[in-house]
Each structure stands twice: as structure tokens, then as C-alpha cells.
Amino acid sequence: MAFCGGYAVYTFLKQGTHIRGIGWKSKKDYPKSYYFTLGIMIFISLLSLASIIFRLYTYYNR
């Protein structure tokens, strides 16, 4: 959760993304890849957070 959320914040602040085989590119050059990466990282971090909350809830409320 922390790594995906951290990478999402990093890409948002730097306004770019890493493209395989090319390297770091700005949001202007590759906007679809930028938004896809940002969306996936936010989705994974939220899903991880929800999973942690769900497991804690089920553990303490048996």
C-alpha cells in the first residue's frame, strides 16, 4: 500500500511516468501512460487499504 501510494504521489508531483524501454517521460509526451499509471497505483493502494481494514474488522469482530 505504501509503495504504490508513494509512487502515485511521486508521479503526480514530478508530472511524468516511467515508460519501459524509453525511460522517464513527461505527462505532455505520454498522457495516456501517465494517467493509466496514476490510476492503477491509486486503485491498488486503495484496494490494499480496504483489504487491511477488512481483515482487521473480521479479526476483531468474530
TAFENWO-V163489 format. One record per residue. N is the residue number from 1. RES is the residue in one small letter. PHI is phi in degrees with one decimal (NA if undefined). OMEGA is omega in whole degrees, 0 to 359 (NA if undefined). Layout:
[[N:RES:PHI:OMEGA] [N:RES:PHI:OMEGA]]
This chain:
[[1:m:NA:184] [2:a:-67.6:182] [3:f:-70.5:179] [4:c:-67.9:177] [5:g:-64.4:178] [6:g:-65.0:178] [7:y:-68.3:177] [8:a:-63.5:178] [9:v:-64.9:180] [10:y:-62.1:180] [11:t:-66.6:178] [12:f:-67.2:181] [13:l:-71.0:181] [14:k:-84.1:179] [15:q:54.9:178] [16:g:-162.0:179] [17:t:-149.9:179] [18:h:-92.4:179] [19:i:-105.5:182] [20:r:-62.1:179] [21:g:84.3:182] [22:i:-115.1:181] [23:g:115.6:183] [24:w:-77.9:179] [25:k:-129.5:183] [26:s:-77.9:179] [27:k:-65.3:180] [28:k:-67.6:182] [29:d:-75.9:184] [30:y:-133.4:184] [31:p:-68.4:181] [32:k:-65.5:179] [33:s:-65.3:179] [34:y:-62.3:182] [35:y:-68.8:178] [36:f:-64.6:180] [37:t:-62.1:180] [38:l:-62.0:180] [39:g:-64.8:180] [40:i:-65.5:181] [41:m:-65.7:177] [42:i:-66.5:179] [43:f:-61.7:181] [44:i:-64.2:181] [45:s:-68.4:177] [46:l:-67.9:178] [47:l:-65.1:177] [48:s:-65.6:178] [49:l:-62.9:178] [50:a:-64.2:178] [51:s:-65.4:178] [52:i:-63.0:179] [53:i:-63.1:180] [54:f:-63.3:180] [55:r:-66.0:177] [56:l:-65.6:180] [57:y:-63.7:181] [58:t:-69.9:180] [59:y:-70.1:184] [60:y:-88.3:180] [61:n:-119.4:178] [62:r:-82.8:NA]]
